[in-house]
Amino acid sequence: MADVLDQSEIDALLAAVDSGKVEEEETTLQIFSRHRRDLENVEVRPYDFKRPERVSKDQMRALQTLHEGFARNFGASLSGFLRTIVEVKVANCEQMTYAEFISGLPNPTSFNLIEAKPLEGQLCLEISPLIIYPIIDRLLGGTNSELFIPQRPMTLIETKLIGKVTTRGLTALQEAWAGIKQLDFSIVATESNPQLVQIVPPNEVVVVIGFELKMSNRAGTMNLCIPYNVIEPIMEDLASQSWFNTAKSVRSPELAQNIERTLSRAAVTVTGLLAETTITVGDLLGLSAGDLIVTERSAHEPITIYVENQKRFLANIGQFRGIRALKVLRALGDSDRV
């Protein structure tokens, strides 16, 4: 065991350092690398092996942007369902270990296990009792004025009622992820004690998106936990640039058919231009019933059909069952000079 210095020896050592008899040892920074580097300008950052950063900053920003869209849609869906304004917004988006996520949750709470087919593994959706019971009270006709938040697991009836909220949340989540990949979200289990559920090892990296829900004078939190190994197959698509490109290029066949069906019922204005000429303002003011306007166009020449003031077809003038009609001859191309 090393000797312990008493106070007099410590004072003598400090006096020797001040007088210059004892020189301080200089600590040199040693950095081992395959390539020679300038050790004076190299940047050294601490790294915590307990919390490895497996998701890049671009991917984290893409996840946050994606779930901000989910928050808007979920808030609108809840507002219509509860007949009151519900505000949902992203509070934080960070990566941590699963053990850290579980340790920060209250007990009891609403802890839902979610499958996202065709991805393997499970996600977690936790909703705080601080907002669950005000929602249940609202569904049952209450006013939330003097609501007591019980510290107990939810009953079967309360679980069924809050299931209507989580179902709407999964629908909004599926719409938000449609730009990345078509996923089918479904709840496979519900638990009140999060300590009893272990979907991944405690040291596994998870991405946690925290939401804040506000309804009238009540507020609570909601956390979506996404294990890294679940979304690892689609992590390359979560880079910010590729995510936006994918969102623009992907169009579902159902959406295209819906747009085509809606546009086919839209009304447009069709006009047949018989002829054009130029007159003076004086002649225009002197026009009356029975006057003739002479043009240079022959009555047998085809006329131009305009659709919403755009030249589209050539047609002949005629009658069909006693009604004036235009018979389309052909469509006009870009090279036609009419």
C-alpha positions as CSV (number, residue, x, y, z in Angstrom):
1,M,0.0,0.0,0.0
2,A,1.3,3.5,-0.9
3,D,2.4,5.8,1.9
4,V,0.0,8.5,2.9
5,L,1.5,12.0,3.2
6,D,0.8,14.1,6.3
7,Q,0.0,17.8,6.2
8,S,3.6,18.9,6.8
9,E,4.9,16.8,3.9
10,I,2.2,18.1,1.6
11,D,3.1,21.7,2.5
12,A,6.8,21.0,1.8
13,L,6.0,19.4,-1.6
14,L,3.9,22.4,-2.6
15,A,6.7,24.8,-1.5
16,A,9.2,22.9,-3.6
17,V,7.0,23.1,-6.7
18,D,6.6,26.9,-6.2
19,S,10.3,27.4,-5.8
20,G,11.1,25.4,-9.0
21,K,13.0,22.6,-7.3
22,V,10.4,20.1,-8.4
23,E,9.1,20.3,-12.0
24,E,5.5,19.3,-12.9
25,E,5.2,16.4,-15.3
26,E,3.6,17.3,-18.6
27,T,0.9,15.0,-19.7
28,T,1.1,14.2,-23.4
29,L,-2.0,13.2,-25.4
30,Q,-1.4,10.1,-27.4
31,I,-3.7,9.3,-30.3
32,F,-3.2,6.0,-32.1
33,S,-4.1,6.0,-35.8
34,R,-3.0,4.4,-39.1
35,H,-2.3,7.9,-40.5
36,R,-0.2,10.6,-39.0
37,R,-2.2,13.6,-37.7
38,D,-1.5,16.9,-36.2
39,L,-2.0,16.1,-32.5
40,E,-2.4,19.8,-31.6
41,N,-5.5,20.4,-33.8
42,V,-7.2,17.0,-33.5
43,E,-10.7,16.9,-32.0
44,V,-11.2,14.4,-29.1
45,R,-14.7,13.7,-28.0
46,P,-15.9,11.4,-25.2
47,Y,-17.8,8.3,-26.2
48,D,-20.1,6.4,-24.0
49,F,-20.1,2.7,-24.8
50,K,-23.3,2.3,-22.8
51,R,-25.2,4.6,-25.2
52,P,-23.9,4.1,-28.7
53,E,-25.2,6.5,-31.3
54,R,-26.5,4.1,-33.9
55,V,-29.0,6.5,-35.6
56,S,-27.4,9.4,-37.5
57,K,-28.5,13.0,-37.1
58,D,-30.1,13.1,-40.5
59,Q,-32.2,10.1,-39.7
60,M,-33.2,11.5,-36.4
61,R,-34.3,14.7,-38.1
62,A,-36.3,12.7,-40.6
63,L,-38.0,10.7,-37.9
64,Q,-38.9,13.9,-36.1
65,T,-40.3,15.5,-39.2
66,L,-42.3,12.3,-40.0
67,H,-43.8,12.2,-36.5
68,E,-44.6,15.9,-36.6
69,G,-47.0,15.1,-39.4
70,F,-48.4,12.2,-37.4
71,A,-49.0,14.6,-34.5
72,R,-51.0,17.0,-36.6
73,N,-53.2,14.2,-38.1
74,F,-53.6,12.5,-34.7
75,G,-54.6,15.8,-33.1
76,A,-57.2,16.5,-35.8
77,S,-58.6,13.0,-35.5
78,L,-58.9,13.3,-31.7
79,S,-60.5,16.7,-31.9
80,G,-63.3,15.3,-34.2
81,F,-63.7,12.2,-32.0
82,L,-63.9,14.0,-28.7
83,R,-65.7,17.1,-30.0
84,T,-63.1,19.4,-28.4
85,I,-59.8,20.9,-29.4
86,V,-56.9,18.4,-28.8
87,E,-53.4,19.6,-29.5
88,V,-50.7,17.1,-30.1
89,K,-47.1,18.1,-30.8
90,V,-43.6,16.5,-30.7
91,A,-41.8,17.3,-27.5
92,N,-38.5,15.4,-28.0
93,C,-36.9,12.9,-30.2
94,E,-33.8,11.0,-28.9
95,Q,-32.1,7.7,-28.8
96,M,-31.4,5.8,-25.6
97,T,-31.2,2.3,-24.2
98,Y,-34.4,0.4,-23.5
99,A,-33.6,0.2,-19.8
100,E,-33.4,4.0,-19.6
101,F,-36.8,4.3,-21.4
102,I,-38.5,1.9,-19.1
103,S,-37.1,3.5,-15.9
104,G,-38.6,6.9,-16.8
105,L,-42.2,5.6,-17.2
106,P,-44.8,5.8,-14.5
107,N,-46.5,2.8,-13.0
108,P,-49.3,2.2,-13.7
109,T,-49.7,3.5,-17.2
110,S,-51.2,2.5,-20.6
111,F,-48.4,0.5,-22.2
112,N,-49.3,-0.9,-25.6
113,L,-47.2,-3.3,-27.7
114,I,-47.5,-2.7,-31.4
115,E,-46.6,-4.8,-34.4
116,A,-45.6,-3.1,-37.7
117,K,-45.9,-5.7,-40.4
118,P,-43.9,-6.6,-42.5
119,L,-41.2,-5.4,-40.1
120,E,-40.1,-7.9,-37.4
121,G,-40.2,-7.0,-33.7
122,Q,-42.5,-4.8,-31.7
123,L,-42.9,-1.1,-30.9
124,C,-44.2,0.5,-27.7
125,L,-46.8,3.2,-27.3
126,E,-47.1,4.6,-23.8
127,I,-49.9,7.1,-22.9
128,S,-49.8,8.8,-19.5
129,P,-52.7,8.5,-17.1
130,L,-52.7,12.3,-16.8
131,I,-54.4,12.5,-20.2
132,I,-56.0,9.1,-20.4
133,Y,-58.5,9.7,-17.6
134,P,-59.5,13.1,-18.9
135,I,-60.2,11.6,-22.3
136,I,-62.3,8.8,-20.7
137,D,-64.2,11.3,-18.6
138,R,-64.9,13.3,-21.8
139,L,-66.2,10.2,-23.6
140,L,-68.5,9.5,-20.7
141,G,-69.9,13.0,-20.6
142,G,-67.8,14.5,-17.9
143,T,-66.4,18.1,-17.7
144,N,-62.9,17.4,-16.3
145,S,-63.5,20.2,-13.7
146,E,-62.8,18.1,-10.6
147,L,-61.3,14.9,-12.0
148,F,-59.3,12.6,-9.8
149,I,-56.5,10.6,-11.4
150,P,-56.5,7.2,-9.8
151,Q,-53.3,5.4,-9.1
152,R,-54.4,1.9,-10.3
153,P,-54.5,-0.2,-13.5
154,M,-57.2,0.6,-15.9
155,T,-60.4,-1.5,-15.8
156,L,-61.7,-3.5,-18.8
157,I,-64.2,-0.8,-19.7
158,E,-61.5,1.9,-19.5
159,T,-59.2,-0.2,-21.7
160,K,-62.0,-0.6,-24.3
161,L,-62.6,3.2,-24.3
162,I,-59.0,4.2,-24.6
163,G,-58.6,1.5,-27.4
164,K,-60.7,3.8,-29.6
165,V,-58.1,6.5,-29.1
166,T,-55.1,4.2,-29.8
167,T,-56.8,2.9,-32.9
168,R,-57.1,6.4,-34.3
169,G,-53.4,6.9,-33.4
170,L,-52.3,3.8,-35.3
171,T,-54.3,5.0,-38.4
172,A,-52.5,8.4,-38.3
173,L,-49.2,6.6,-37.7
174,Q,-49.8,4.4,-40.8
175,E,-50.5,7.5,-42.9
176,A,-47.4,9.2,-41.7
177,W,-45.1,6.2,-42.5
178,A,-46.7,5.6,-45.9
179,G,-44.1,7.9,-47.5
180,I,-41.3,5.5,-46.3
181,K,-43.0,2.1,-46.4
182,Q,-46.5,0.7,-46.2
183,L,-46.8,-0.6,-42.7
184,D,-49.7,-2.3,-41.0
185,F,-49.8,-1.2,-37.3
186,S,-51.8,-3.3,-34.8
187,I,-51.9,-3.6,-31.0
188,V,-51.0,-7.1,-29.8
189,A,-51.0,-6.6,-26.1
190,T,-51.7,-4.0,-23.4
191,E,-50.0,-3.8,-20.0
192,S,-50.2,-1.4,-17.0
193,N,-46.8,-2.1,-15.6
194,P,-44.0,-1.3,-18.1
195,Q,-41.4,-3.1,-15.9
196,L,-43.0,-6.4,-16.8
197,V,-42.6,-6.0,-20.6
198,Q,-39.2,-6.5,-22.2
199,I,-39.4,-6.5,-26.0
200,V,-35.6,-6.0,-26.5
201,P,-32.5,-6.5,-24.2
202,P,-32.1,-3.7,-21.6
203,N,-29.0,-2.3,-23.4
204,E,-30.5,-2.3,-26.8
205,V,-30.7,1.1,-28.5
206,V,-34.2,2.5,-29.1
207,V,-35.5,5.7,-30.6
208,V,-38.1,7.5,-28.3
209,I,-40.4,10.1,-29.7
210,G,-42.1,12.0,-27.0
211,F,-45.4,13.8,-27.6
212,E,-47.4,16.4,-25.5
213,L,-51.2,16.2,-25.6
214,K,-53.3,19.1,-24.4
215,M,-57.1,19.0,-24.0
216,S,-58.8,22.0,-22.4
217,N,-57.1,22.5,-19.0
218,R,-55.6,19.0,-19.0
219,A,-52.2,17.9,-20.4
220,G,-50.3,14.6,-20.6
221,T,-47.5,12.9,-22.4
222,M,-47.3,10.0,-25.0
223,N,-44.1,8.1,-25.9
224,L,-43.5,6.0,-29.0
225,C,-40.5,3.7,-28.5
226,I,-39.0,2.2,-31.7
227,P,-36.2,-0.4,-31.2
228,Y,-33.4,0.1,-33.7
229,N,-33.4,-3.5,-34.8
230,V,-37.1,-3.1,-35.9
231,I,-36.5,-0.2,-38.3
232,E,-33.0,-1.2,-39.2
233,P,-34.1,-2.6,-42.7
234,I,-35.5,0.8,-43.7
235,M,-32.9,3.1,-42.0
236,E,-31.3,4.0,-45.4
237,D,-34.7,5.4,-46.5
238,L,-34.8,7.7,-43.5
239,A,-32.0,9.9,-44.6
240,S,-33.4,13.4,-45.1
241,Q,-32.8,13.7,-48.8
242,S,-34.0,10.2,-49.8
243,W,-37.0,10.5,-47.5
244,F,-38.3,13.6,-49.2
245,N,-37.6,12.2,-52.7
246,T,-39.5,9.0,-51.8
247,A,-42.4,11.0,-50.4
248,K,-42.7,12.8,-53.7
249,S,-42.3,9.8,-56.0
250,V,-44.5,7.3,-54.3
251,R,-48.1,7.4,-55.4
252,S,-50.5,4.6,-54.5
253,P,-52.8,3.2,-57.2
254,E,-55.8,4.0,-55.0
255,L,-54.9,7.6,-54.7
256,A,-54.4,7.9,-58.5
257,Q,-57.8,6.3,-59.1
258,N,-59.5,8.5,-56.6
259,I,-58.0,11.7,-58.2
260,E,-59.0,10.4,-61.7
261,R,-62.6,9.6,-60.5
262,T,-63.0,13.0,-58.9
263,L,-61.6,14.9,-61.9
264,S,-63.8,13.0,-64.3
265,R,-66.9,14.7,-62.6
266,A,-65.5,18.2,-62.8
267,A,-67.4,20.6,-65.1
268,V,-65.5,22.5,-67.8
269,T,-66.6,25.3,-70.1
270,V,-66.6,24.4,-73.8
271,T,-66.8,27.2,-76.4
272,G,-67.0,27.1,-80.2
273,L,-65.4,30.3,-81.8
274,L,-67.3,30.9,-85.1
275,A,-65.2,33.8,-86.3
276,E,-63.2,36.9,-85.3
277,T,-63.2,40.4,-86.8
278,T,-62.3,44.0,-85.9
279,I,-64.7,46.9,-85.7
280,T,-64.5,50.4,-84.3
281,V,-66.0,51.5,-81.0
282,G,-68.5,53.7,-82.9
283,D,-69.8,50.8,-84.9
284,L,-70.0,48.7,-81.7
285,L,-72.1,51.4,-80.0
286,G,-74.4,51.6,-83.1
287,L,-75.2,47.9,-83.2
288,S,-78.8,47.0,-83.0
289,A,-81.0,43.9,-83.7
290,G,-80.9,42.8,-87.3
291,D,-77.5,44.2,-88.1
292,L,-75.0,42.0,-89.8
293,I,-71.3,41.6,-88.9
294,V,-69.3,40.5,-91.9
295,T,-66.1,38.4,-91.3
296,E,-63.5,36.9,-93.7
297,R,-64.1,33.3,-92.6
298,S,-66.2,31.1,-94.8
299,A,-69.2,29.4,-93.3
300,H,-67.9,26.0,-94.5
301,E,-64.5,26.2,-92.8
302,P,-64.0,24.3,-89.5
303,I,-64.2,26.3,-86.3
304,T,-62.0,26.1,-83.2
305,I,-63.4,24.6,-80.0
306,Y,-62.0,26.1,-76.8
307,V,-61.9,24.2,-73.4
308,E,-61.4,26.6,-70.5
309,N,-60.1,29.2,-73.0
310,Q,-57.5,26.8,-74.4
311,K,-57.6,25.7,-78.1
312,R,-58.2,21.9,-78.2
313,F,-60.3,20.8,-81.2
314,L,-61.4,21.6,-84.8
315,A,-65.1,21.1,-85.5
316,N,-67.8,21.6,-88.2
317,I,-71.1,23.5,-87.6
318,G,-74.2,21.5,-88.0
319,Q,-77.4,20.2,-86.4
320,F,-78.2,17.1,-84.4
321,R,-81.9,16.2,-83.9
322,G,-82.9,19.8,-84.5
323,I,-80.3,21.2,-82.1
324,R,-77.3,23.2,-83.1
325,A,-74.2,21.1,-82.7
326,L,-70.4,20.9,-83.3
327,K,-68.9,17.8,-84.9
328,V,-65.3,17.3,-83.7
329,L,-62.9,16.6,-86.5
330,R,-59.6,16.2,-84.7
331,A,-57.6,17.4,-81.8
332,L,-55.2,20.3,-82.1
333,G,-51.5,19.7,-81.6
334,D,-48.7,22.0,-80.5
335,S,-47.6,22.5,-84.1
336,D,-51.0,23.6,-85.4
337,R,-51.4,27.3,-86.3
338,V,-55.1,28.3,-85.9
